[in-house]
Amino acid sequence: LIIRAELFQPGLQLMKPEFFNQLIGVHALVMIFAALMPAATGFANWMLPLMIGAPDMALPRLNNWGFWILPPAAILLTLPFTLALLGVGDGAIATGWTFYAPLSTTYAGPSVTYFIFAIHVLGLSSIMGSINIIATVMNLRAPGMTYMKMPLFVWTWLITAFLLVAVMPVLAGCVTM
């Protein structure tokens, strides 16, 4: 293994700070909103009916709609970054995934509009999945399965679904402001 020593000399910049901020921001947003949250909801869609004795989820069309708006929203989230790599535009948001005020006012550009709309659509998808989980647990439990007989996994998803329904509109409002 040969490592070029001149790449690691002090003062040599391997990457521009703006590009690093864009890379980390897009990575975090994609991982949180377009990978982890949908994967966890998909796991819940698979396990909850098995654990509570339901034939399927309560609202399959809502579930389908929530699933199929994920790819366009993820594409919209990564579009400014991808276009910048091709030489079009100024790149993705360079504010980090938290979108705090000092960086958001310094690096605000056209890509912020893509970011805001994508977060709204991804949040809508999470809300639809949460409503489906709540409806399934409340209405499709097996006969004799009371709330106190439900597995802990079902309880955690029921509480998580209520929290997502409560928090996503607030997050959308904060991101819009």
N, C-alpha and C positions, 0 to 999 in steps of 0.2 A: 504494500500500500504506500503510494507516494503522495504526500500532501504538499502542495505548493506553499512555501513559507510566505511568499509575498502577499497571498490572500489574507493572511492573518496578522499583518503588521499593524501597529497602532496607527490610527488616523486614516486607514483605508476603509472606505465605505463600500460594503458589498451590495447594499440596497438603499434606495432613497427612502427617507422617513415617511413620505406621503404614501408610497407604494406599500410599505410595511403596514401602515395604519389601515389601508384599504384591504390588504390581504387578511389581516387579523379580524377586521370588522366583518367582512363577508364570510370568512370561515366560521366565526362564532354565530352569526345570524343563520347561516345555512344549517349548522349543526343543531342549534336549539330549535328553530321554528320549522325547518324543512326535513329534519332527520329524526331527532330524538322524540319530539312530541308526537309526530305521526306514527313512529315505530311503537311507542308506548301505547298509543290509542289502538293501533292494530293488534297488539298483543292482548289488550283488554277485550277487543271485539272477538278474539279467538277464545279466550279463557272464560269470560264471564258467563256466556250461555251454558258452557259445560259445568260450571261450578254451581249455578243456581237452578239447573234443570230446565232451562228454556230451550225451545226448539231453534230460535235464532234471535237476533237483536230485534228490538221492538219497532224501530223505524228504519227499515232497510233503504228506502229511497233517500232519506236524509243522510244516512251513512254513506251511500254511494255519491251523493252530491258533495259531501264533505271530503271524500277521498279524491274525487276527480278535479277539484279546484286546487289541490296541492301542486301538481306539476306546473301549471301556468304561473302560480304564485312563486314557486321556487325559481322558475326561469326569469320571472320579472325581478326577483331579488338579486340574481346574479348577472343580469343583462348588462348593466353599466360597466361592471368589472370585465366581463368578457369582451364587450365592445372596445374598451380601452386597450386590452391586449392586442386587438386588431388595428389599433390606431384611430379609433373613432371615439370622440368624447374625452372627458377629463377623468374618467374612472369612477370607481365605486365611492361610497361614503368613506371618508377617512376619519370618522368620529369614534370608532370603536363600537362594539355592540351595545353599549349602554346609552350612547347618543347624548352624552352630558353636554351642558351648555358651553363651556369654553371651546371644545373642539367642534361642536355643531355650528357655532357661529363663525368659526375660523374657516372651516372646510366645507361650508354649505355650498352646494352646487346643484345642477340639474338632477343628479343622481339621488338626491334626498327625496324627490317626488316618487321615484321608483321604490325607494325603501319604504316610505310611508304607506303607499298603496299595497305593496307586497305584505307588510306586517298586518294591515287591515284584513286582507284576504286570508292569510294564514291564521289569524286570530278567529275569523269567521269559521274556518274549517275546524278549529279546536272547539269552538262553541257548539257547532253542530254535532261533533262527536261526543261532547259532554252531555248534551241533551239526550242523545241516543242512549248513552250509558245510564243516565238517571231514569229514563223511561223504562229501560229494560229491567233494571234492578227493582224499581217500584212495582211494575206491573206483571212481569213474567216469571216470578219466582215459582218454584214447584210447590204444589199443595203441601202445607205443613211446615214450609221453610219460613220461619219468622225472621225478623231482623236479628235476633239474638242467636239464631242458628246459622247465619250466613258466615262463610269463611272470611278470614281477615283480609285476603286479597280483594274480595268484593267490597268490603267496607272501605278499604283504602281508595279504591277506584270511585266509589260513590262520593266520598269526601273530596277527592281530587276533582271530580266532575263539577261538584257544586262550587269549589274554589275557582275553577277555570271560568265558569259562567259568570262569577262575580268579578274576577280580575281582568279578563280580556277586554271588556269595554273600557275599563279605566286605563289599561295600557294603551289602547288605541287612542283614547283622548289625550294622554300624555305625549305620545309620539306625534300626534297631529299638532299639538301646541309647540 
